[in-house]
Amino acid sequence: MFPIHRYDHQTPLYYLNSRYYDKNIARFINADGLLGSLGDSQTTNMYAYCANNPVMYTDITGYLLDAAVLGGLISLNPIVFLAILAVLVTVVVVAVVIENQKYKTDVKNKSYEVYKLVDLQTNEVKYVGRTSNRSAREGWHKKTRPELTYMTIESGLDYETARGLEQNYIIFYETLKPGIQYYNQINGISPKNPNLEVYTARAFKFMIDRAENWLLNQAGK
């Protein structure tokens, strides 16, 4: 169907890294978190996929069409890629700022981490979560999931970024298996959550920043 997607057995919907797709109505059920480009009417349709041209384009990140092309630019010209990357980050920031006008929380000042629980016998990740209190959460898991080992994936995160990354890693490790012991029983973010675009945009910006730092380090070698 789509080149990069995960089927969510809980909903059941398809998750494309920023939006959920309902095959029964052949539509995305939530809008794209990013704004369109002036002069290109196709990009202003917040419910479209790849400018309504999935034959010619792909969207690996869930935010921008033909994202695969950017990978090729890295090897061709890192400076050009960094320039494009800066534009992408700016677009994401604008989207986050707009969404944050509608979003307020009293937990923003806490520092969060996203973690995984691993079965060391098989090296399988069975659970992904987030917490602002590692010691308490790790102690709780030792009682409820004693066979699994707690490992930090990312730390020092704000609330919104932690929410987005938690959901991304649940999908990446495929830990959402309702009814099966030790696995995630629900999504980190419900597809109906009104702040879905905020969380996914923050997570996307986090990964973009990390890629940019890696490229700068490579350019300096």
Backbone as a chain_set.jsonl record, in Angstrom:
{"seq": "MFPIHRYDHQTPLYYLNSRYYDKNIARFINADGLLGSLGDSQTTNMYAYCANNPVMYTDITGYLLDAAVLGGLISLNPIVFLAILAVLVTVVVVAVVIENQKYKTDVKNKSYEVYKLVDLQTNEVKYVGRTSNRSAREGWHKKTRPELTYMTIESGLDYETARGLEQNYIIFYETLKPGIQYYNQINGISPKNPNLEVYTARAFKFMIDRAENWLLNQAGK", "coords": {"N": [[0.818, -1.196, 0.0], [1.44, 1.588, 1.155], [4.856, 2.71, 1.006], [6.256, 3.034, 3.442], [4.945, 2.108, 6.321], [2.989, 1.177, 9.195], [0.829, -1.289, 10.415], [-1.702, -0.777, 12.663], [-2.928, -2.777, 14.992], [-4.621, -2.297, 17.046], [-6.342, -0.134, 16.524], [-8.35, -0.447, 14.096], [-5.805, 0.893, 12.125], [-3.669, 2.356, 9.595], [-0.409, 3.491, 10.211], [1.573, 6.196, 9.277], [3.912, 7.463, 10.167], [3.28, 10.13, 10.724], [0.624, 10.486, 10.366], [-2.623, 8.898, 10.503], [-4.172, 6.348, 8.579], [-7.246, 5.339, 7.248], [-8.317, 2.502, 5.839], [-10.859, 1.707, 5.19], [-12.378, 3.915, 4.525], [-10.702, 5.035, 2.791], [-9.09, 7.273, 3.37], [-6.988, 9.71, 5.051], [-7.229, 10.21, 8.531], [-6.439, 12.296, 10.07], [-4.974, 15.562, 9.762], [-2.041, 16.595, 7.879], [0.871, 17.556, 9.665], [2.449, 19.643, 8.791], [2.786, 22.789, 7.093], [1.768, 23.849, 3.766], [3.418, 24.669, 0.597], [3.857, 27.898, -0.78], [2.403, 28.706, -3.87], [2.181, 26.13, -4.713], [-0.425, 24.334, -4.974], [-1.119, 21.69, -4.419], [0.319, 20.952, -2.167], [-0.963, 22.21, -0.135], [-3.131, 20.8, 0.558], [-4.039, 19.263, 3.288], [-4.689, 16.662, 3.75], [-3.713, 15.054, 1.803], [-1.539, 12.678, 0.08], [1.794, 12.631, -0.771], [1.488, 14.772, -2.641], [-0.714, 13.897, -4.025], [0.316, 12.044, -5.807], [1.347, 9.22, -5.644], [2.607, 7.359, -7.234], [4.844, 8.458, -8.426], [6.202, 9.605, -6.277], [7.526, 9.207, -2.916], [7.085, 9.052, 0.681], [8.87, 8.931, 3.246], [9.342, 9.929, 5.834], [6.871, 10.781, 6.651], [6.144, 13.361, 6.559], [7.138, 14.843, 4.372], [7.138, 14.827, 0.81], [8.832, 12.578, -1.395], [11.013, 11.973, 0.238], [13.063, 10.156, 0.136], [14.832, 11.018, -1.751], [16.406, 12.864, -0.48], [18.253, 11.393, 0.905], [20.063, 10.629, -1.057], [21.241, 13.059, -1.615], [22.987, 13.452, 0.44], [25.35, 12.033, -0.058], [26.08, 13.22, -2.428], [26.365, 16.031, -2.134], [27.11, 17.375, 0.736], [26.901, 19.982, 1.763], [24.798, 21.175, 0.349], [22.805, 19.46, 1.165], [22.708, 20.052, 3.913], [21.756, 22.64, 3.809], [19.19, 22.232, 2.767], [18.24, 20.7, 4.841], [18.187, 22.566, 6.891], [16.085, 24.174, 6.049], [13.976, 22.347, 6.228], [13.925, 21.883, 8.988], [13.173, 24.421, 9.847], [10.584, 24.571, 8.788], [9.352, 22.55, 10.253], [9.582, 23.593, 12.842], [7.95, 25.87, 12.628], [5.483, 24.622, 12.254], [5.227, 23.332, 14.725], [5.153, 25.514, 16.491], [2.76, 26.73, 15.709], [0.918, 24.704, 16.323], [1.349, 24.581, 19.062], [0.122, 26.801, 20.024], [-2.351, 26.011, 20.678], [-1.932, 24.293, 22.671], [-1.306, 23.488, 26.003], [0.437, 22.649, 28.955], [1.208, 21.429, 32.244], [3.473, 20.006, 32.663], [5.726, 20.509, 31.27], [8.194, 21.4, 32.18], [9.553, 19.3, 33.229], [12.073, 16.723, 32.914], [12.29, 14.192, 30.589], [12.631, 10.688, 29.695], [12.912, 8.208, 27.129], [12.458, 4.766, 27.028], [13.335, 1.243, 26.718], [12.31, -2.151, 27.21], [14.075, -5.071, 27.375], [14.418, -8.43, 26.353], [17.013, -10.214, 27.277], [17.774, -12.744, 26.614], [16.907, -13.255, 24.064], [17.373, -10.9, 22.814], [15.228, -9.35, 22.094], [13.134, -6.535, 21.868], [10.536, -5.788, 23.961], [8.899, -3.947, 25.109], [8.134, -0.477, 25.112], [8.503, 2.681, 26.627], [7.945, 5.794, 28.445], [9.268, 8.126, 30.84], [9.525, 10.339, 33.672], [10.818, 9.783, 35.89], [13.17, 7.758, 36.397], [14.202, 5.858, 38.284], [11.982, 5.123, 39.858], [10.253, 4.096, 37.859], [11.815, 2.04, 36.766], [12.065, 0.387, 38.984], [9.404, -0.377, 39.318], [8.955, -1.839, 36.968], [10.66, -3.987, 37.424], [9.214, -5.424, 39.189], [6.866, -6.019, 37.815], [7.629, -6.893, 35.271], [9.841, -8.844, 35.479], [11.577, -10.427, 33.955], [12.654, -8.865, 32.007], [14.994, -6.363, 30.849], [15.734, -3.047, 31.695], [16.445, -0.363, 29.562], [17.759, 2.726, 28.584], [16.714, 4.723, 25.869], [16.538, 7.36, 24.767], [17.316, 10.409, 26.453], [16.817, 13.313, 28.642], [14.714, 14.782, 27.537], [12.042, 16.978, 26.423], [8.522, 17.082, 27.261], [6.74, 16.863, 25.011], [8.427, 15.963, 22.917], [9.264, 13.54, 23.998], [6.835, 12.129, 24.059], [6.313, 11.877, 21.3], [8.599, 10.44, 20.377], [8.381, 8.108, 21.879], [6.085, 6.887, 20.753], [7.031, 6.537, 18.13], [9.124, 4.686, 18.541], [7.71, 2.523, 19.563], [6.395, 1.722, 17.286], [8.611, 1.242, 15.624], [9.971, -0.882, 16.915], [7.932, -2.653, 16.944], [6.245, -3.322, 19.154], [3.633, -3.222, 19.97], [1.302, -5.245, 21.007], [-1.496, -6.217, 21.812], [-2.933, -8.06, 24.466], [-0.886, -9.874, 24.731], [1.457, -10.936, 27.027], [3.71, -8.732, 28.695], [4.243, -7.066, 26.492], [3.618, -3.842, 24.843], [0.388, -2.662, 25.427], [-1.267, -0.692, 24.51], [-1.212, 2.134, 22.231], [1.353, 4.688, 22.364], [0.485, 7.198, 21.735], [-2.764, 8.114, 21.129], [-4.569, 7.889, 18.042], [-6.57, 9.722, 17.959], [-5.805, 11.742, 19.575], [-5.693, 15.165, 20.28], [-3.297, 16.533, 20.179], [-1.597, 15.199, 18.534], [-0.173, 15.996, 16.182], [1.624, 17.818, 17.249], [3.277, 16.254, 18.932], [4.389, 14.382, 17.086], [5.68, 16.103, 15.307], [7.616, 17.277, 16.963], [9.173, 15.045, 17.6], [10.106, 14.407, 15.06], [11.638, 16.686, 14.478], [13.618, 16.374, 16.411], [14.976, 14.088, 15.451], [15.843, 15.067, 12.993], [17.584, 17.112, 13.816], [19.522, 15.538, 15.036], [20.524, 14.135, 12.819], [21.574, 16.258, 11.403], [23.63, 17.127, 13.118], [25.261, 14.88, 13.019], [26.064, 14.951, 10.352], [27.506, 17.33, 10.306], [29.608, 16.641, 11.985], [30.781, 14.658, 10.434], [31.58, 16.169, 8.245], [33.563, 17.656, 9.404], [35.626, 15.937, 9.729]], "CA": [[0.0, 0.0, 0.0], [2.39, 2.69, 1.247], [6.186, 2.125, 1.176], [6.654, 3.045, 4.852], [3.769, 2.192, 7.162], [2.78, 0.099, 10.154], [-0.58, -1.537, 10.679], [-2.02, -0.71, 14.081], [-3.973, -3.766, 15.232], [-5.523, -1.827, 18.091], [-7.337, 0.837, 16.078], [-7.167, -0.761, 13.274], [-5.48, 1.895, 11.124], [-2.284, 2.346, 9.145], [0.338, 4.649, 10.709], [2.597, 6.586, 8.319], [4.902, 8.299, 10.859], [2.729, 11.405, 11.183], [-0.827, 10.456, 10.214], [-3.269, 7.594, 10.467], [-4.955, 6.13, 7.371], [-8.33, 4.37, 7.389], [-8.516, 1.87, 4.531], [-12.286, 1.525, 4.932], [-12.898, 5.113, 3.86], [-9.64, 5.457, 1.868], [-8.729, 8.649, 3.714], [-6.297, 9.987, 6.302], [-8.217, 10.705, 9.491], [-5.943, 13.545, 10.654], [-4.263, 16.375, 8.778], [-0.579, 16.682, 7.918], [1.293, 18.546, 10.653], [3.239, 20.71, 8.185], [2.104, 23.676, 6.166], [2.129, 23.677, 2.372], [4.313, 25.643, -0.021], [3.195, 28.898, -1.595], [2.547, 28.467, -5.297], [1.957, 24.717, -5.015], [-1.713, 24.073, -4.34], [-1.2, 20.315, -3.96], [0.908, 20.806, -0.837], [-1.839, 22.834, 0.86], [-4.141, 19.805, 0.928], [-3.467, 18.66, 4.484], [-5.074, 15.256, 3.826], [-3.188, 14.372, 0.621], [-0.305, 11.904, 0.245], [2.76, 12.843, -1.862], [0.897, 15.666, -3.636], [-1.647, 13.059, -4.784], [1.04, 11.349, -6.861], [2.143, 8.184, -4.978], [3.348, 6.564, -8.207], [6.122, 9.119, -8.683], [6.884, 10.051, -5.076], [7.353, 8.498, -1.656], [7.145, 9.92, 1.858], [9.395, 8.049, 4.277], [9.231, 10.53, 7.168], [5.488, 11.067, 6.978], [5.946, 14.8, 6.498], [7.565, 15.479, 3.128], [7.186, 13.898, -0.308], [10.111, 12.226, -1.994], [12.055, 12.094, 1.25], [14.176, 9.278, -0.2], [15.791, 11.768, -2.562], [17.327, 13.574, 0.404], [19.344, 10.495, 1.255], [21.049, 10.692, -2.117], [21.952, 14.335, -1.571], [24.042, 13.407, 1.449], [26.6, 11.6, -0.669], [26.43, 14.071, -3.553], [26.802, 17.357, -1.703], [26.675, 17.574, 2.122], [26.546, 21.386, 2.026], [23.448, 21.367, -0.178], [21.893, 18.724, 2.037], [22.547, 20.805, 5.162], [20.894, 23.788, 3.521], [17.83, 21.711, 2.683], [17.891, 20.267, 6.182], [17.855, 23.768, 7.663], [14.742, 24.577, 5.633], [13.038, 21.388, 6.795], [13.81, 22.147, 10.417], [12.398, 25.661, 9.982], [9.187, 24.23, 8.529], [8.862, 21.783, 11.403], [9.459, 24.521, 13.976], [6.757, 26.682, 12.388], [4.33, 23.764, 12.516], [5.141, 23.113, 16.169], [4.733, 26.77, 17.124], [1.342, 26.913, 15.435], [0.161, 23.735, 17.106], [1.503, 24.862, 20.49], [-0.79, 27.867, 20.41], [-3.548, 25.352, 21.195], [-1.51, 23.236, 23.594], [-0.677, 23.932, 27.237], [0.562, 21.561, 29.924], [1.978, 21.804, 33.424], [4.563, 19.051, 32.833], [6.766, 20.825, 30.289], [9.482, 21.692, 32.795], [10.203, 18.066, 33.643], [12.951, 16.071, 31.947], [11.792, 12.841, 30.337], [13.415, 9.772, 28.884], [12.204, 7.108, 26.482], [13.214, 3.556, 27.342], [12.831, -0.027, 26.206], [12.523, -3.335, 28.032], [14.657, -6.048, 26.459], [14.657, -9.813, 26.765], [18.422, -10.433, 26.949], [17.962, -14.093, 26.08], [16.615, -13.232, 22.624], [17.639, -9.535, 22.343], [13.987, -8.779, 21.577], [12.512, -5.435, 22.606], [9.14, -6.163, 24.176], [8.094, -2.829, 25.64], [8.698, 0.868, 25.014], [7.762, 3.612, 27.46], [8.583, 7.071, 28.758], [9.142, 8.431, 32.259], [10.298, 11.463, 34.213], [11.423, 9.266, 37.119], [13.697, 6.456, 35.99], [14.348, 4.9, 39.382], [10.664, 4.61, 40.224], [9.721, 3.283, 36.772], [12.613, 0.822, 36.642], [11.689, -0.466, 40.111], [8.071, -0.928, 39.051], [9.082, -2.863, 35.932], [11.314, -5.169, 37.991], [8.168, -6.188, 39.862], [5.833, -6.45, 36.871], [8.252, -7.551, 34.122], [11.169, -9.172, 36.028], [12.441, -11.092, 32.979], [13.128, -7.893, 31.03], [16.005, -5.405, 31.316], [15.449, -1.645, 31.393], [17.512, 0.336, 28.841], [17.387, 4.055, 28.108], [16.905, 4.986, 24.441], [16.846, 8.791, 24.692], [17.076, 11.074, 27.737], [16.893, 14.769, 28.613], [13.708, 15.215, 26.561], [10.845, 17.662, 26.885], [7.354, 16.202, 27.278], [6.198, 16.623, 23.675], [9.372, 15.133, 22.169], [9.214, 12.2, 24.583], [5.613, 11.478, 23.589], [6.475, 11.518, 19.893], [9.606, 9.393, 20.222], [7.836, 6.872, 22.443], [5.227, 6.271, 19.75], [7.866, 6.112, 17.002], [9.866, 3.472, 18.893], [6.733, 1.436, 19.656], [6.183, 1.276, 15.909], [9.871, 0.721, 15.097], [10.263, -2.196, 17.508], [6.73, -3.48, 16.793], [5.939, -3.856, 20.491], [2.2, -3.132, 20.26], [0.71, -6.578, 20.849], [-2.523, -6.336, 22.856], [-3.277, -9.403, 24.913], [0.306, -10.695, 24.91], [2.131, -10.495, 28.244], [4.936, -7.942, 28.691], [4.305, -6.12, 25.377], [2.745, -2.673, 24.926], [-1.021, -3.002, 25.217], [-1.898, 0.422, 23.797], [-0.284, 3.072, 21.615], [1.82, 5.792, 23.186], [-0.378, 8.323, 21.378], [-3.982, 7.717, 20.435], [-4.749, 8.63, 16.788], [-7.563, 10.773, 18.175], [-5.239, 12.751, 20.47], [-5.664, 16.463, 19.582], [-1.918, 17.027, 20.101], [-0.819, 14.232, 17.766], [0.761, 16.678, 15.281], [2.674, 18.435, 18.066], [4.2, 15.219, 19.374], [5.113, 13.813, 15.953], [6.571, 17.127, 14.756], [8.756, 17.418, 17.873], [10.025, 13.874, 17.419], [10.743, 14.55, 13.747], [12.682, 17.71, 14.604], [14.692, 15.765, 17.195], [15.746, 13.214, 14.573], [16.495, 15.924, 11.992], [18.714, 17.759, 14.495], [20.556, 14.523, 15.234], [21.135, 13.886, 11.51], [22.364, 17.434, 11.057], [24.85, 17.092, 13.925], [26.107, 13.807, 12.5], [26.65, 15.416, 9.095], [28.52, 18.344, 10.627], [30.779, 15.929, 12.499], [31.435, 13.99, 9.309], [32.209, 17.184, 7.394], [34.724, 18.159, 10.093], [36.69, 14.918, 9.8]], "C": [[0.851, 1.245, 0.0], [3.768, 2.095, 1.513], [6.64, 2.06, 2.627], [5.392, 3.19, 5.691], [3.775, 1.036, 8.152], [1.282, -0.056, 10.372], [-0.809, -1.606, 12.174], [-3.202, -1.633, 14.355], [-4.986, -3.28, 16.262], [-6.645, -0.971, 17.52], [-8.466, 0.333, 15.171], [-6.987, 0.276, 12.154], [-4.041, 1.698, 10.68], [-1.605, 3.621, 9.624], [1.501, 4.935, 9.769], [3.536, 7.639, 8.904], [4.409, 9.689, 11.228], [1.206, 11.396, 11.16], [-1.33, 9.019, 10.198], [-4.199, 7.514, 9.254], [-5.983, 5.04, 7.609], [-8.636, 3.782, 6.021], [-9.994, 1.718, 4.187], [-12.914, 2.726, 4.235], [-11.882, 5.687, 2.883], [-9.242, 6.911, 2.101], [-7.841, 8.663, 4.946], [-7.311, 10.582, 7.262], [-7.717, 11.931, 10.241], [-5.055, 14.255, 9.635], [-2.753, 16.273, 8.95], [-0.186, 17.779, 8.889], [2.05, 19.727, 10.074], [2.424, 21.524, 7.203], [2.58, 23.437, 4.747], [3.051, 24.777, 1.877], [3.509, 26.627, -0.867], [3.446, 28.607, -3.067], [2.355, 27.015, -5.69], [0.699, 24.279, -4.277], [-1.83, 22.654, -3.805], [-0.687, 20.162, -2.532], [0.042, 21.429, 0.251], [-3.004, 21.923, 1.241], [-3.58, 18.985, 2.078], [-3.819, 17.18, 4.641], [-4.568, 14.456, 2.627], [-1.935, 13.574, 0.977], [0.563, 12.12, -0.987], [2.157, 13.661, -2.998], [-0.044, 14.903, -4.57], [-0.977, 12.347, -5.954], [1.942, 10.272, -6.249], [2.925, 7.291, -5.935], [4.75, 7.131, -8.414], [6.914, 9.411, -7.415], [6.649, 9.101, -3.908], [7.453, 9.5, -0.516], [7.565, 9.071, 3.045], [9.173, 8.616, 5.68], [7.794, 10.714, 7.607], [5.164, 12.541, 6.89], [6.183, 15.389, 5.11], [7.66, 14.464, 2.004], [8.598, 13.73, -0.825], [11.262, 12.361, -1.008], [13.265, 11.232, 0.92], [15.239, 10.002, -1.005], [16.827, 12.465, -1.685], [18.503, 12.699, 0.794], [20.442, 10.524, 0.214], [21.86, 11.964, -2.086], [23.102, 14.324, -0.573], [25.38, 13.052, 0.803], [27.036, 12.513, -1.806], [27.019, 15.405, -3.098], [26.304, 17.62, -0.285], [26.252, 19.005, 2.418], [25.138, 21.671, 1.547], [22.435, 20.665, 0.722], [21.645, 19.478, 3.346], [21.642, 22.007, 4.964], [19.432, 23.354, 3.457], [17.341, 21.306, 4.068], [17.476, 21.45, 7.052], [16.452, 24.253, 7.326], [13.695, 23.656, 6.246], [12.819, 21.631, 8.279], [12.971, 23.394, 10.661], [10.914, 25.385, 9.79], [8.584, 23.488, 9.705], [8.636, 22.687, 12.602], [8.207, 25.374, 13.834], [5.502, 25.878, 12.703], [4.133, 23.553, 14.009], [4.644, 24.357, 16.887], [3.244, 26.991, 16.932], [0.499, 25.967, 16.269], [0.21, 24.056, 18.588], [0.641, 26.022, 20.96], [-2.057, 27.272, 21.039], [-3.212, 24.379, 22.32], [-0.807, 23.813, 24.809], [-0.638, 22.745, 28.2], [1.423, 22.015, 31.089], [3.158, 20.865, 33.641], [5.744, 19.368, 31.922], [8.143, 20.992, 30.915], [10.206, 20.439, 33.283], [11.094, 17.528, 32.526], [12.533, 14.61, 31.81], [12.83, 11.988, 29.611], [12.499, 8.718, 28.285], [13.074, 5.868, 26.663], [12.589, 2.337, 26.675], [13.119, -1.117, 27.221], [12.911, -4.478, 27.107], [14.772, -7.419, 27.115], [16.08, -10.159, 26.337], [18.691, -11.834, 26.407], [17.788, -14.111, 24.559], [16.973, -11.893, 21.97], [16.401, -8.876, 21.728], [13.494, -7.654, 22.484], [11.027, -5.749, 22.728], [8.264, -5.008, 24.646], [8.861, -1.531, 25.465], [7.843, 1.806, 25.86], [8.512, 4.918, 27.653], [8.377, 7.341, 30.243], [9.932, 9.687, 32.598], [10.98, 11.059, 35.514], [11.929, 7.854, 36.852], [13.714, 5.449, 37.125], [13.008, 4.279, 39.776], [10.108, 3.694, 39.139], [10.481, 1.969, 36.63], [12.271, -0.151, 37.769], [10.332, -1.127, 39.897], [8.144, -2.048, 38.02], [9.76, -4.127, 36.465], [10.3, -6.053, 38.712], [7.173, -6.778, 38.871], [6.376, -7.185, 35.649], [9.681, -7.963, 34.494], [12.118, -9.811, 35.013], [13.092, -10.12, 31.996], [14.084, -6.888, 31.661], [15.696, -4.0, 30.803], [16.659, -1.007, 30.707], [16.999, 1.68, 28.334], [17.673, 4.173, 26.612], [17.33, 6.431, 24.233], [16.525, 9.418, 26.038], [17.199, 12.577, 27.579], [15.889, 15.384, 27.66], [12.627, 16.07, 27.206], [9.653, 16.72, 26.696], [6.872, 15.841, 25.877], [7.114, 15.714, 22.849], [9.353, 13.7, 22.684], [7.977, 11.442, 24.115], [5.769, 11.002, 22.149], [7.459, 10.383, 19.683], [9.118, 8.057, 20.783], [6.978, 6.147, 21.404], [6.036, 5.752, 18.562], [8.604, 4.81, 17.311], [8.935, 2.281, 19.121], [6.496, 0.844, 18.268], [7.448, 0.623, 15.358], [10.162, -0.688, 15.605], [9.08, -3.161, 17.426], [6.339, -4.143, 18.118], [4.453, -3.786, 20.846], [1.537, -4.471, 19.948], [-0.295, -6.796, 21.968], [-2.838, -7.797, 23.183], [-2.092, -10.319, 25.13], [1.127, -10.109, 26.066], [3.452, -9.798, 27.952], [5.016, -6.915, 27.559], [3.426, -4.895, 25.653], [1.313, -3.093, 24.599], [-1.778, -1.914, 24.467], [-0.814, 1.28, 23.152], [0.186, 4.114, 22.614], [0.975, 7.037, 22.968], [-1.592, 7.788, 20.648], [-4.099, 8.506, 19.13], [-5.767, 9.746, 16.903], [-7.051, 11.871, 19.102], [-5.131, 14.087, 19.745], [-4.263, 17.04, 19.424], [-1.007, 16.084, 19.32], [0.221, 14.907, 16.881], [1.91, 17.324, 16.048], [3.727, 17.395, 18.428], [5.036, 14.67, 18.216], [6.077, 14.826, 15.34], [7.803, 17.314, 15.636], [9.729, 16.246, 17.726], [10.784, 13.957, 16.101], [11.883, 15.569, 13.814], [13.875, 17.16, 15.383], [15.587, 14.908, 16.303], [16.471, 13.999, 13.486], [17.725, 16.599, 12.593], [19.862, 16.765, 14.69], [21.275, 14.222, 13.913], [22.03, 15.044, 11.101], [23.678, 17.449, 11.836], [25.814, 16.023, 13.426], [26.811, 14.251, 11.221], [27.75, 16.451, 9.334], [29.777, 17.69, 11.163], [31.531, 15.228, 11.387], [32.174, 14.979, 8.423], [33.502, 17.704, 8.031], [35.874, 17.192, 10.162], [37.623, 15.017, 8.606]], "O": [[0.985, 1.902, -1.032], [3.859, 1.067, 2.183], [7.34, 1.122, 3.008], [4.825, 4.28, 5.767], [4.48, 0.045, 7.966], [0.558, 0.932, 10.497], [-0.181, -2.403, 12.871], [-4.339, -1.32, 13.999], [-6.097, -3.805, 16.332], [-7.784, -1.065, 17.978], [-9.595, 0.705, 15.492], [-7.89, 0.504, 11.349], [-3.284, 0.961, 11.311], [-2.152, 4.712, 9.467], [2.316, 4.056, 9.489], [3.911, 8.593, 8.221], [5.082, 10.376, 11.997], [0.566, 12.194, 11.844], [-0.591, 8.072, 9.925], [-4.914, 8.464, 8.936], [-5.659, 3.959, 8.102], [-9.152, 4.474, 5.143], [-10.346, 1.611, 3.012], [-13.857, 2.584, 3.457], [-12.146, 6.692, 2.223], [-9.079, 7.682, 1.155], [-7.912, 7.765, 5.785], [-8.162, 11.373, 6.856], [-8.484, 12.552, 10.976], [-4.464, 13.623, 8.76], [-2.254, 15.914, 10.016], [-0.835, 18.825, 8.937], [2.278, 20.714, 10.772], [1.497, 21.021, 6.567], [3.662, 22.889, 4.534], [3.417, 25.69, 2.617], [2.59, 26.233, -1.585], [4.57, 28.297, -3.463], [2.365, 26.693, -6.878], [0.75, 23.902, -3.106], [-2.559, 22.421, -2.84], [-1.197, 19.339, -1.772], [0.284, 21.202, 1.436], [-3.774, 22.242, 2.146], [-2.74, 18.11, 1.868], [-3.317, 16.513, 5.546], [-4.953, 13.299, 2.453], [-1.345, 13.769, 2.039], [0.143, 11.837, -2.109], [2.29, 13.304, -4.169], [-0.154, 15.223, -5.753], [-1.616, 12.077, -6.971], [3.165, 10.385, -6.319], [3.808, 6.547, -5.507], [5.719, 6.385, -8.559], [8.143, 9.464, -7.448], [5.711, 8.304, -3.907], [7.853, 10.647, -0.714], [6.718, 8.549, 3.77], [8.853, 7.873, 6.608], [7.518, 10.796, 8.804], [4.022, 12.937, 7.123], [5.502, 16.335, 4.716], [8.191, 13.37, 2.195], [9.439, 14.621, -0.706], [12.352, 12.806, -1.368], [14.374, 11.528, 1.364], [16.415, 9.644, -0.949], [17.978, 12.638, -2.086], [19.614, 13.19, 0.992], [21.623, 10.452, 0.553], [23.027, 11.972, -2.478], [24.065, 15.077, -0.709], [26.403, 13.679, 1.075], [28.223, 12.581, -2.123], [28.043, 15.851, -3.615], [25.165, 18.055, -0.119], [25.352, 19.231, 3.228], [24.363, 22.328, 2.242], [21.359, 21.193, 1.006], [20.515, 19.536, 3.83], [20.855, 22.354, 5.844], [18.551, 24.01, 4.013], [16.186, 21.536, 4.426], [16.54, 21.354, 7.846], [15.713, 24.693, 8.207], [12.657, 24.114, 6.725], [11.692, 21.593, 8.771], [12.15, 23.422, 11.577], [10.08, 25.899, 10.536], [7.452, 23.755, 10.109], [7.627, 22.57, 13.297], [7.481, 25.58, 14.807], [4.574, 26.381, 13.336], [3.007, 23.591, 14.503], [3.811, 24.267, 17.789], [2.542, 27.388, 17.862], [-0.509, 26.368, 16.852], [-0.767, 23.835, 19.303], [0.45, 26.208, 22.161], [-2.744, 27.928, 21.822], [-4.098, 23.718, 22.861], [0.176, 24.542, 24.674], [-1.568, 21.941, 28.248], [2.274, 22.891, 30.933], [3.789, 20.914, 34.696], [6.671, 18.565, 31.818], [9.155, 20.752, 30.256], [11.359, 20.519, 33.708], [10.895, 17.836, 31.351], [12.437, 13.886, 32.801], [13.77, 12.499, 29.002], [11.458, 8.379, 28.847], [14.289, 5.923, 26.472], [11.479, 2.39, 26.145], [14.066, -1.015, 28.0], [12.179, -4.815, 26.176], [15.171, -7.544, 28.273], [16.328, -10.375, 25.15], [19.737, -12.073, 25.803], [18.44, -14.886, 23.859], [16.896, -11.748, 20.75], [16.524, -7.946, 20.931], [13.443, -7.8, 23.705], [10.342, -5.951, 21.726], [7.036, -5.084, 24.587], [10.078, -1.484, 25.643], [6.614, 1.741, 25.822], [9.587, 5.117, 27.088], [7.421, 6.845, 30.839], [10.882, 10.05, 31.904], [11.635, 11.874, 36.163], [11.208, 6.877, 37.055], [13.287, 4.308, 36.949], [12.91, 3.072, 39.998], [9.554, 2.638, 39.444], [9.884, 0.916, 36.405], [12.196, -1.361, 37.551], [10.135, -2.29, 40.25], [7.486, -3.078, 38.165], [9.46, -5.227, 36.001], [10.489, -7.263, 38.835], [6.692, -7.896, 39.056], [5.676, -8.005, 35.054], [10.635, -7.479, 33.885], [13.335, -9.747, 35.185], [13.98, -10.506, 31.236], [13.998, -6.598, 32.854], [15.431, -3.804, 29.617], [17.777, -1.099, 31.215], [15.931, 1.757, 27.726], [18.739, 3.774, 26.143], [18.352, 6.702, 23.604], [15.569, 9.011, 26.698], [17.625, 13.071, 26.535], [16.178, 16.404, 27.034], [12.326, 15.913, 28.389], [9.772, 15.683, 26.044], [6.624, 14.673, 25.579], [6.641, 14.806, 22.165], [9.417, 12.753, 21.899], [8.055, 10.252, 23.808], [5.407, 9.874, 21.814], [7.196, 9.466, 18.904], [9.41, 7.0, 20.223], [7.125, 4.942, 21.201], [5.768, 4.667, 18.047], [8.702, 3.932, 16.454], [9.336, 1.14, 18.893], [6.41, -0.372, 18.102], [7.38, -0.417, 14.704], [10.546, -1.572, 14.84], [9.197, -4.332, 17.787], [6.132, -5.354, 18.19], [4.056, -4.246, 21.917], [1.25, -4.79, 18.795], [0.0, -7.472, 22.953], [-2.986, -8.639, 22.297], [-2.251, -11.421, 25.653], [1.445, -8.92, 26.068], [4.212, -10.216, 27.078], [5.797, -5.969, 27.662], [2.601, -4.902, 26.567], [1.066, -3.792, 23.616], [-2.813, -2.183, 23.857], [0.363, 1.161, 23.491], [-0.501, 4.393, 23.597], [0.77, 7.831, 23.886], [-1.456, 7.081, 19.65], [-3.759, 9.689, 19.109], [-5.827, 10.623, 16.042], [-7.773, 12.825, 19.39], [-4.525, 14.14, 18.675], [-4.06, 17.946, 18.616], [0.216, 16.163, 19.434], [1.366, 14.46, 16.822], [3.038, 17.373, 15.558], [4.924, 17.626, 18.253], [6.25, 14.511, 18.347], [7.167, 14.458, 14.902], [8.909, 17.49, 15.126], [10.946, 16.429, 17.727], [11.966, 13.617, 16.034], [12.963, 15.336, 13.27], [15.022, 17.453, 15.045], [16.813, 14.989, 16.386], [17.584, 13.643, 13.098], [18.78, 16.654, 11.962], [21.03, 17.116, 14.526], [22.496, 14.072, 13.892], [23.102, 14.846, 10.528], [24.728, 17.754, 11.27], [27.028, 16.227, 13.41], [27.992, 13.97, 11.021], [28.782, 16.451, 8.663], [30.887, 18.118, 10.846], [32.762, 15.198, 11.382], [33.253, 14.683, 7.909], [34.42, 18.135, 7.333], [36.971, 17.549, 10.592], [38.573, 14.241, 8.499]]}, "num_chains": 1, "name": "protein.A"}
